[in-house]
């Protein structure tokens, strides 16, 4: 008899928050996704939906505890084995079950029966087993053998691989990767500035990606803010002059490249008091030494940043002679101590010489060869790095420009000077090296130290540590008790006597276990996006990186389909499928950086609005049909929506509004609840008795629409309301509530549309809330065409739909990086393998968090009203304490 496993825990997505479930025990824990959603994670599941949660709009509000009975793999093998004898068939049935007896030797027995069957001569017979359609017409050897081997192999794999084993594998992968990255950083160093200055690669043609960290593209205002009251000096030849021009254009794009090419060039921005000078010293000689020596005197103001370098003029003037190289070494040896002394108070960079494109060099520059340039660079590196004894040189080698030039020198006009795009990249690297540690941009992880722990983060770490210790103590005590109650053998009869023990799991154990697992998961979150243990990279969009994965998941979603339990419009399986494929598309959109492509951006706006449509439809339908306006229901929904985000706000030190989608669905849920719960409470049962109530409901909705329109077009009133304390603590981002107003206004009618007539994002965002109902309703109508389309659903998409909220939130820190602005790199040097491994861990973590939230919801939000009110008082006290600590932190920061 097949082993019946419990169904997966319900997802707490913004559309289908679960009703109350029974107290969770180990026997009730979810262990796998739907059968066809992931063929290697197949589980049989049976269960009944809780009475009272199933409504006429089951698709929006049915609980996730009910799953169809999945087909038992191996029926074809059993039927085929039946031809070999009744005993053989019983053996195959045992192997097909999940029982210990069948699992222990079923695999070897199944393959032995397969080999015995293969030795039989081919014959044609009626197909008794449920073979695939392609094999249903004839059972000749090849087809039947393939079908039988396929089913037996799939059964064997599924027997040993489940969601539990997948999560164990993910945990092992995280530990191994963390150990490898920790060892690598200890061996190679933990200074990301060195990587920024020395290594990297091009993404596409013009996007430079430093090794292991992200580079921020500075705007004019940011550059001026960073360099206020600063003095930067560039010393060298014409190549350094090019770098000077590109650096100045970050501050003032209108600055023109004019003036004496073989003379000094000053620049000053009087508003921000930024001074940048170029000093013409094309050779490393006495003139350059004297200029640097002046700055070493105590009475002279020193530049904050010095960028120096020269060599090609020495090669050109002395016709590439060896004597010139020897003189270069002597001169740079005399300058090295001066540079080292300056580096104690200023940032000093020595720019190594870029390669040349020898075919384009003019006749008077033919002696400047890459071989000579390499010799001069080696001399500079050797001398400057050895200028201090028993310590690392403070003079930084700017060698990354060599790598940039190797890729772009062929675009040079004269073979010597780099194209403008390469110069701009080098200048932006200089800006990142100096300014990242000052402005700390989120998407500029290079040269940024790990942020210090806040008081709230330290308290959270203590809480999770105590939870882990408490659970370990509880587990050891429980294990010792279990050993004492093991069955003992009666020496006289030889039979076992089993002690009667209580196998139920206490709420305290579930609570400790949940917080223990959550603490370990939050540690992984922190390591990924705050501790600088793992690498990060910038996004780079191409059409192939977005559309190829879309096609791939579409094929998988279509291939794995099953029959629905019912054919109602927006039934449960259909809404899970809808959420699933939308969430996968949004994930691909984020990791591929497709927001830079306007048509894709607008389609994603449609999907976000469709989520809000499902949220509004689901909540309204539940209250309309059930009429359950109790506080327990409201608390359950709010807990499931906000638990993970609140924890992340504490652990990752981010404001609540940063995870904008959760505040959005939370506010709309409360709007719907308040609208329907206020007097008069109009529900379906009451309205069916008197059509007058339908008119009353329309009045309510019309008043709600009027309020929405007022707030949408009155930004001042909106900001005044949400700027009030303590609402401001929830909805402020970067000191104001504009982002919240923008998000709320963008999808205020809970719809979106592809605005094909607009030309930019601002125009699209203005158009799409008003007419977007068309696309969403069109999709609903097409998806629910009577017949085959309505009777099937994609179990692959539906599985992801059950954990859609967790996937949306977790991607911020453990799949993407730098708060969604970059990509997490667990395996450097292999982007495809990195995506596979990080995605596997990401999905396992999201699924586990979904289970943890469901477990905690049953404990923290009980059905008993008196107990619930006590819990709510404790939660209110917790948030009051959190607000006080947050205010103290804000004051200390300022």
Phi, psi and omega in degrees: 000128183299143177284125181267116180266155179291154180287160177296150176295145182291149177278150177250068181275171184292349183259321187236064175298139189282157168278183184292139175244166178292158178306138188277132173236168179302331180289339182267356187290145179291143180228002179185160178276178177302160189299313185264354179294320174219107189298336179272357181238047188272135176225148170274140183217134174227155178173164177245142178284144182296137182296134179100340179269337180278125184232184178293343176247059185304327181300329182267332191227001176297146181286160182268013181274350181260125178229146176293152177291119184279149182298141178275117181290145176105004179296324178297321180293321180294317181295321179291321180291337179298333179293337180274352179136158184293322179297320178298320181297321178296323177296318179295322179295321178296321178293325181288338180280170177264012182289156179300324181296314180290326184287332186289313182237006183296326183296310181295321179295321180297316181290327176296319179294324178297316179296321178296322180291323181295334180284348179288150175291145180298141178210157180260134184207162174294139182281106178277333182271153179284073179284165175301160184302324181294338180256001186283342184276326182209146186251030179298153193320304188300312184292315182293321179298315181297317180296318181292316179296321179299313182291319179295317180296317179296321180294319179297317180296313182294335179293327185257349185236115180228181177296323178299312179293328177296320180290323175297318178297319178297320178297316178298318180298318180297316180296316179295315181295320178297318179296318180295316180292323178295317178295320180296319181290326177291325182280315185266349182101156185250014183267106181289343176297323179296319177296320181296323183275348190230345186213160179158184180205164177270134169262108187077222185258327189231356183265116181269132180243107175296158179288123169076358181214172184253143181251129181272140176266109187282137174271170182301312183296321179294318180296317179293322179295323180287319188264014181301132180061030180248155178235123180241134182237131174250126182234125176158211187260202185293331178291321176293326176298320176299317179296323177300313181299315181295323179293317181295325182291342172292326179276319182220096183298342181275357181294128186262146179276086181215170183112184181290115182293332181253040179213178180285145180230117179264157172213139178212131173255106188291331182294313181262000179058044177259130180236124179231125182238144169249127181247120185281105174219085188287348179233151172277096185214196182296327180296314178295322180297318181295321179298317181288325183296325180301321182290340181282346179287143186294330185277354184256136176292132184260144173296149178284330179225132177236125179240115186229157177168144178189151175185323188296328178293322177298320178294318184291311184295320184261015174057034175067028183284157177290331177296324178295321177296319178296318178295323178299318180296319180295317182294318182287335175292323178287333180277332186306313179298326179293317178295322180294323178293319177295326184293347178286335181241344181230164174272118183244128180235131174256118184273118176288154185285135179282154176293164178244162175259095192300330182294334183264354183293143176287170185297324181282002177238008184297336180286347178276093181254161178294331177295316178295319180298318179297322180295317178295321179295318179299320178296316181296314181296316182297316184286315183290325179285340180256013182287342177240146181263139175058022176204163181280141181294141178276347177280122185268136178275120177267081185260352183294334180297333175297316180295320179296316182294327179299330181271337190238356185296336179294342178272001181294148180278331182236003180085347182251313184266141184284155174293161187299321181299323179291319178297320179296322178295315179297320179295321179292328176295316176301317179297320178293320181300320184272320192268338184300321181285346179267307183272337180052057176294145183297320182265022175235076186281344178295139176064017177254128175286164177295132181296142180293151180289136175277169179298318180295320178296320178296318178296321178296319178298319177297318180298312181293326177296315177296324178296318179295316179296316179300318180292322178297318177297315179299319181294318180295317178298316180296322181292319178295322177296321179295322179294321179295334183261017177294151179300138178248153185266130174284114185294334182280313183267342183076011181255154179276138173250119183266129175283140179278116180235156179273114184268000181290149181262131183285152177301326179297319180294318178298319181297312180294319180296318180296315180289330175297310179295320179295323178297319178294321179294318179294328175297321177293320176303313183294319179298323183288320193237003179226329188273355181059027176282312179267162183276161177225149178223156176286155175281154175213117186270133165224156181300324182292324181291342177261311190280329179295311175300326178298315179297320182297310181292331177296317178297315179297317181296322179287324184292318181265095179227156180218168177281141178281157177287333178211166185245028177292155175294133182053048176289174188303309182298324183291319179291323175297319177298316181299311178297323183297308183289328176295318181295321179295319178296319179296320178298315179296321178301317182288316186285337180271353182069033186284358179295343178284347180256109191303314179302320178293318179303316182290325176294323178293326174301324177298316183293319178298317178293326178295324173301316180293325176299313179298321178299308180297318180297315183294311181294317180298316182297320180296310181295324181293319184271314184276327183068024182268097180255021183293158183291332180298317180298316181296316181295321178300312182296314181296322179295313183294326180286323194250350186302307183297319182294319179298317178298317180293324177300323180285311186286319185265000179055055179234148179289157181301322182291343179302322176268070197300331186292323180293313173302325181296309182288330178294314180296318180292327174297315181294324177298315180294317181297312182296320181299316183276332183279334180293152180296139354276138179283111184252119178235173187299317183298319180288320183291327179294336179279337182207119183293346178300327181292332176298320178295321177298321178295320178297322177297318177301312182293325178294320177295320177298316179298322179297317178296320180297314180297321180298313181291328182292324184255008176233082184298324180299313179295320179299313183292327177295320181294311186273359174268356178287140176282137007266005179301326181297330179293335181270326192247359177279144173218121184060037172088359179211171184254018182297317181299320178294318178297319180297313181295316182294316182291327183298321183238041186293336177260011181059035178222169174206165182206156175282108182270089187288342184272350184275158185246347178212169185297320181298317179293319179298316182295333177286325185278321197291331180293338190276327187237014190284349181301335185298311185292319182293314178295325178296319178296318180298317181294316181293318182292336184251029172300128181303141179121215188296319185299325181279339185272353179235161175211161179273111179290335176296309179292323183296325180296317178290330178296332180290337179240030186297321181294316179296320178297318182296320184279317184294333182300335183303325192236335186241005173234311168270186180213165180052049178056050175079357184276347180224192182237133177287133181244105175270326181236096182289151176087353180218084185303320182294312179296323178298317179296319181297311183291313181295325178292319178300313179294318181301314181292319178298318179295317180298318179295319180293320178296323177300317178292319180299317180297318178297319179297314182291329180298323181290333182271315186282330181245081180283165180283329181295124186296320181295317177294322180296319180296323177295318178296320179296324177296320178294319179296319178297319178296322178298315181289328175296315176298322179295320179295321179295314179297322179296319178296321178296318178297317180298320180294320181292327179291321182279000000 
